[in-house]
Amino acid sequence: STLSTPDPVSLAKLKRYVHSLDKSAFTLSRAHMGGDLNFALYWWWHERRHLKQANALVDLADSMKLEATSMEHAQRLGKEAKHAMRVARVRRHVKSLLSSRSFIKAGIEEKAWRIIDGQCGTPPLKLLHWSTIEALGHLPKFRSTTEPSKITSGALHVDELLDEVATRLDVYRPKAERRLVVFMLSHRWLRTSGRGGHHPDSEDNIKAKKLIAFAKWFILMAAQAKMQIEVAFWIDYCCCEQDDRFGMDLGIAALPLYVATCTKVLAWRTLDFDRRCWTMVERLLSYSFCRGGLTPYVIDETFQDPDGLPVEEKEAKKVEDEPEEAEEIVKWQVSLGGDTWVNFDDTAQAVLTSARTAGLPKTILESGGRRYEVDLRTLRQ
């Protein structure tokens, strides 16, 4: 009924191409699950056959002089068939890497290079440094364009991020990788309707503020243990394609590799976090492939800044700039015997405040050349 000049033979051939493509796409979608397609030669033959069928379908539809609507559908089917093949390549690449012991034990930079290796079109791994969120004041959306005027994303390739970490910590480039802790953020989007459409954060950017606070707290906890580190995040909204559907499909197919590259997991707790399908998938992948997936960190909008104040109160205090109205700053002090008390140094002040905020029972620190073990429940040293 779609032919301008009915041709039963061509129509029957077109139907066979459609059914064959559907069957072939289904086979490719399950290629990563095992079977005959595990053999490289059979995979190569099936992939070539699938591509040939997709091109033949479009050529046949064009030769049949189909009407505009039917021709558009035929071209779209051919495009979808080719896209299914690209997704299948990525999934096969994912299975190959996650089955490799050398990949599992590799560092972040080597994993990032191996993700894009193999000519399969896997989207590269990108990470977002916590200071970028602080500078922007919000979670930046991923941008894949190369036009400088349109680039607003702060997500960086791993090699670029390691260069930045080496500069910030003033260490040699080879040592920067051991100083970088990458958190995968498992979360649900806070805005699913209304003005601005879907967005992972609230209108007042509460998630961005709490991620900054968490990064600062984690860095202070590491400093307490005499470790100098930097924090970066993998966030789907910031590090994966969001506008192009085909790019999104490839990113979702590569998600297990991104999770396997992260060091730890950070969950944004909401009332329905444990019941949503996507967060359950992220938790399963984290348990299976992420080194810190068994013990994720959990925060929500109540998480406090390392100085012990909620982010909102901290911002409100910034406007109080008149010295005569400022309240006296509480200082941690240590007794040297008798009635002699002295203040801890600035680093120790920050460690104590952060440990008290985190609810730790005790902490160990150094101040004035001395080492102290402080019981935060009884406030005794």
JOSULZI-V895872 format. One record per pair of residues at least 4 apart in sequence whose ideal C-beta (glycine too) atoms are under 8 Angstrom apart, sorted by sequence separation. I is the first residue (numbers start at 1). J is the second residue. If there is no record, write none. Layout:
BEGIN
I:J / I:J
END
This chain:
BEGIN
3:7 / 7:11 / 8:12 / 9:13 / 10:14 / 11:15 / 12:16 / 13:17 / 14:18 / 15:19 / 16:20 / 17:21 / 18:22 / 19:23 / 20:24 / 21:25 / 22:26 / 23:27 / 24:28 / 25:29 / 26:30 / 27:31 / 31:35 / 34:38 / 39:43 / 40:44 / 41:45 / 42:46 / 43:47 / 44:48 / 45:49 / 46:50 / 47:51 / 48:52 / 49:53 / 50:54 / 51:55 / 52:56 / 53:57 / 54:58 / 55:59 / 56:60 / 57:61 / 58:62 / 59:63 / 60:64 / 62:66 / 66:70 / 67:71 / 68:72 / 69:73 / 70:74 / 71:75 / 72:76 / 73:77 / 74:78 / 75:79 / 76:80 / 77:81 / 78:82 / 79:83 / 80:84 / 81:85 / 82:86 / 83:87 / 84:88 / 85:89 / 86:90 / 87:91 / 88:92 / 89:93 / 90:94 / 91:95 / 92:96 / 93:97 / 94:98 / 95:99 / 96:100 / 100:104 / 101:105 / 102:106 / 106:110 / 107:111 / 108:112 / 109:113 / 110:114 / 111:115 / 112:116 / 113:117 / 118:122 / 128:132 / 129:133 / 130:134 / 131:135 / 132:136 / 133:137 / 136:140 / 147:151 / 156:160 / 157:161 / 158:162 / 159:163 / 160:164 / 161:165 / 162:166 / 163:167 / 164:168 / 165:169 / 166:170 / 171:175 / 172:176 / 175:179 / 176:180 / 193:197 / 201:205 / 202:206 / 205:209 / 206:210 / 207:211 / 208:212 / 209:213 / 210:214 / 211:215 / 212:216 / 213:217 / 214:218 / 215:219 / 216:220 / 217:221 / 218:222 / 219:223 / 220:224 / 221:225 / 223:227 / 235:239 / 236:240 / 243:247 / 244:248 / 245:249 / 246:250 / 247:251 / 248:252 / 249:253 / 250:254 / 251:255 / 254:258 / 255:259 / 256:260 / 257:261 / 258:262 / 269:273 / 272:276 / 276:280 / 277:281 / 278:282 / 279:283 / 280:284 / 281:285 / 282:286 / 283:287 / 284:288 / 285:289 / 286:290 / 289:293 / 292:296 / 299:303 / 304:308 / 305:309 / 309:313 / 310:314 / 311:315 / 312:316 / 313:317 / 314:318 / 316:320 / 322:326 / 336:340 / 344:348 / 345:349 / 346:350 / 347:351 / 348:352 / 349:353 / 350:354 / 351:355 / 352:356 / 353:357 / 354:358 / 356:360 / 366:370 / 375:379 / 6:11 / 30:35 / 37:42 / 38:43 / 61:66 / 66:71 / 98:103 / 106:111 / 128:133 / 133:138 / 145:150 / 146:151 / 156:161 / 166:171 / 171:176 / 191:196 / 193:198 / 201:206 / 202:207 / 222:227 / 223:228 / 233:238 / 234:239 / 237:242 / 268:273 / 274:279 / 275:280 / 285:290 / 288:293 / 304:309 / 305:310 / 309:314 / 320:325 / 335:340 / 336:341 / 344:349 / 355:360 / 366:371 / 367:372 / 374:379 / 375:380 / 31:37 / 36:42 / 37:43 / 97:103 / 98:104 / 116:122 / 133:139 / 145:151 / 165:171 / 166:172 / 191:197 / 192:198 / 201:207 / 222:228 / 241:247 / 242:248 / 267:273 / 273:279 / 274:280 / 287:293 / 304:310 / 305:311 / 320:326 / 335:341 / 336:342 / 343:349 / 365:371 / 366:372 / 374:380 / 375:381 / 3:10 / 115:122 / 116:123 / 133:140 / 143:150 / 166:173 / 169:176 / 191:198 / 196:203 / 200:207 / 201:208 / 222:229 / 241:248 / 286:293 / 287:294 / 304:311 / 307:314 / 334:341 / 364:371 / 365:372 / 374:381 / 3:11 / 66:74 / 103:111 / 106:114 / 116:124 / 132:140 / 143:151 / 156:164 / 171:179 / 191:199 / 240:248 / 285:293 / 302:310 / 309:317 / 333:341 / 334:342 / 344:352 / 355:363 / 364:372 / 373:381 / 28:37 / 37:46 / 61:70 / 62:71 / 115:124 / 116:125 / 143:152 / 166:175 / 189:198 / 190:199 / 191:200 / 241:250 / 305:314 / 333:342 / 334:343 / 364:373 / 365:374 / 372:381 / 27:37 / 61:71 / 115:125 / 143:153 / 163:173 / 166:176 / 169:179 / 189:199 / 190:200 / 191:201 / 219:229 / 241:251 / 283:293 / 286:296 / 333:343 / 334:344 / 363:373 / 364:374 / 103:114 / 141:152 / 142:153 / 162:173 / 165:176 / 189:200 / 190:201 / 191:202 / 218:229 / 219:230 / 240:251 / 332:343 / 333:344 / 352:363 / 362:373 / 363:374 / 31:43 / 62:74 / 112:124 / 128:140 / 140:152 / 141:153 / 190:202 / 191:203 / 219:231 / 240:252 / 267:279 / 331:343 / 332:344 / 351:363 / 362:374 / 61:74 / 112:125 / 140:153 / 142:155 / 163:176 / 187:200 / 218:231 / 283:296 / 331:344 / 352:365 / 362:375 / 363:376 / 61:75 / 111:125 / 140:154 / 162:176 / 165:179 / 351:365 / 361:375 / 362:376 / 140:155 / 162:177 / 165:180 / 236:251 / 361:376 / 362:377 / 58:74 / 126:142 / 190:206 / 215:231 / 267:283 / 332:348 / 360:376 / 361:377 / 57:74 / 58:75 / 97:114 / 190:207 / 332:349 / 348:365 / 28:46 / 97:115 / 136:154 / 162:180 / 215:233 / 331:349 / 347:365 / 348:366 / 27:46 / 28:47 / 135:154 / 161:180 / 239:258 / 348:367 / 57:77 / 58:78 / 187:207 / 332:352 / 347:367 / 356:376 / 57:78 / 133:154 / 265:286 / 332:353 / 344:365 / 355:376 / 24:46 / 28:50 / 96:118 / 132:154 / 211:233 / 345:367 / 352:374 / 54:77 / 55:78 / 259:282 / 344:367 / 345:368 / 54:78 / 57:81 / 234:258 / 344:368 / 348:372 / 352:376 / 24:49 / 25:50 / 93:118 / 129:154 / 265:290 / 24:50 / 128:154 / 185:211 / 259:285 / 264:290 / 342:368 / 54:81 / 93:120 / 126:153 / 128:155 / 129:156 / 234:261 / 259:286 / 263:290 / 264:291 / 265:292 / 53:81 / 54:82 / 92:120 / 94:122 / 127:155 / 128:156 / 234:262 / 262:290 / 263:291 / 264:292 / 265:293 / 21:50 / 24:53 / 93:122 / 126:155 / 127:156 / 256:285 / 260:289 / 263:292 / 267:296 / 269:298 / 90:120 / 126:156 / 255:285 / 259:289 / 260:290 / 262:292 / 266:296 / 267:297 / 269:299 / 270:300 / 50:81 / 51:82 / 54:85 / 89:120 / 90:121 / 126:157 / 127:158 / 259:290 / 265:296 / 266:297 / 267:298 / 268:299 / 269:300 / 21:53 / 89:121 / 90:122 / 125:157 / 126:158 / 129:161 / 256:288 / 264:296 / 265:297 / 266:298 / 267:299 / 268:300 / 20:53 / 21:54 / 124:157 / 125:158 / 233:266 / 256:289 / 264:297 / 266:299 / 334:367 / 50:84 / 51:85 / 86:120 / 127:161 / 259:293 / 50:85 / 86:121 / 129:164 / 200:235 / 17:53 / 21:57 / 129:165 / 200:236 / 181:218 / 200:237 / 47:85 / 199:237 / 334:372 / 17:56 / 18:57 / 17:57 / 47:88 / 181:222 / 47:89 / 14:57 / 17:60 / 307:350 / 306:350 / 112:157 / 308:353 / 14:60 / 112:158 / 307:353 / 308:354 / 335:381 / 13:60 / 14:61 / 112:159 / 306:353 / 307:354 / 334:381 / 181:229 / 183:231 / 185:233 / 187:235 / 189:237 / 306:354 / 308:356 / 43:92 / 109:158 / 179:228 / 180:229 / 181:230 / 182:231 / 183:232 / 184:233 / 185:234 / 308:357 / 10:60 / 14:64 / 108:158 / 109:159 / 179:229 / 180:230 / 181:231 / 182:232 / 183:233 / 184:234 / 185:235 / 307:357 / 179:230 / 180:231 / 181:232 / 182:233 / 183:234 / 185:236 / 306:357 / 180:232 / 182:234 / 214:266 / 305:357 / 10:63 / 11:64 / 109:162 / 304:357 / 10:64 / 108:162 / 25:80 / 29:84 / 37:92 / 127:182 / 211:266 / 21:77 / 25:81 / 28:84 / 32:88 / 7:64 / 24:81 / 28:85 / 31:88 / 171:228 / 29:87 / 210:268 / 18:77 / 25:84 / 29:88 / 32:91 / 169:228 / 5:65 / 14:74 / 21:81 / 25:85 / 28:88 / 31:91 / 32:92 / 3:64 / 4:65 / 31:92 / 139:200 / 169:230 / 207:268 / 3:65 / 4:66 / 29:91 / 32:94 / 139:201 / 168:230 / 3:66 / 4:67 / 32:95 / 138:201 / 2:66 / 2:67 / 165:230 / 139:205 / 138:205 / 2:70 / 109:177 / 137:205 / 139:207 / 108:177 / 139:208 / 107:177 / 138:208 / 137:208 / 161:232 / 108:180 / 136:208 / 139:211 / 108:182 / 184:258 / 133:208 / 184:259 / 133:211 / 134:212 / 184:262 / 133:212 / 182:261 / 183:262 / 186:265 / 182:262 / 183:263 / 184:264 / 186:266 / 187:267 / 188:268 / 190:270 / 130:211 / 182:263 / 183:264 / 184:265 / 185:266 / 186:267 / 187:268 / 130:212 / 181:263 / 182:264 / 183:265 / 184:266 / 185:267 / 186:268 / 188:270 / 155:238 / 180:263 / 181:264 / 183:266 / 185:268 / 187:270 / 214:297 / 154:238 / 155:239 / 188:272 / 130:215 / 153:238 / 188:273 / 214:299 / 130:216 / 220:306 / 188:276 / 217:305 / 210:299 / 214:303 / 216:305 / 217:306 / 188:278 / 210:300 / 213:303 / 216:306 / 188:279 / 210:301 / 213:304 / 187:279 / 213:305 / 186:279 / 210:303 / 213:306 / 207:301 / 142:237 / 206:301 / 139:235 / 141:237 / 142:238 / 186:282 / 141:238 / 142:239 / 144:241 / 186:283 / 139:237 / 140:238 / 142:240 / 184:282 / 213:311 / 139:238 / 142:241 / 212:311 / 130:230 / 133:233 / 142:242 / 144:244 / 186:286 / 129:230 / 130:231 / 141:242 / 210:311 / 129:231 / 130:232 / 184:286 / 209:311 / 129:232 / 130:233 / 144:247 / 128:232 / 127:232 / 128:233 / 206:311 / 127:233 / 128:234 / 184:290 / 127:234 / 128:235 / 126:234 / 125:234 / 128:238 / 186:296 / 128:239 / 126:238 / 127:239 / 126:239 / 125:239 / 126:240 / 183:297 / 123:240 / 123:241 / 123:247 / 223:347 / 123:250 / 223:350 / 224:351 / 122:250 / 123:251 / 223:351 / 121:250 / 220:350 / 224:354 / 122:253 / 123:254 / 220:351 / 224:355 / 122:254 / 125:257 / 125:258 / 221:354 / 220:354 / 221:355 / 122:257 / 125:261 / 217:354 / 221:358 / 115:254 / 224:363 / 217:357 / 224:364 / 217:358 / 224:365 / 115:257 / 115:258 / 111:257 / 115:261 / 111:260 / 112:261 / 111:261 / 108:261 / 108:263 / 104:260 / 103:260 / 98:256 / 94:253 / 98:257 / 86:246 / 90:250 / 94:254 / 97:257 / 93:254 / 87:249 / 91:253 / 94:256 / 98:260 / 83:246 / 87:250 / 90:253 / 94:257 / 97:260 / 86:250 / 90:254 / 83:249 / 87:253 / 104:289 / 98:289
END
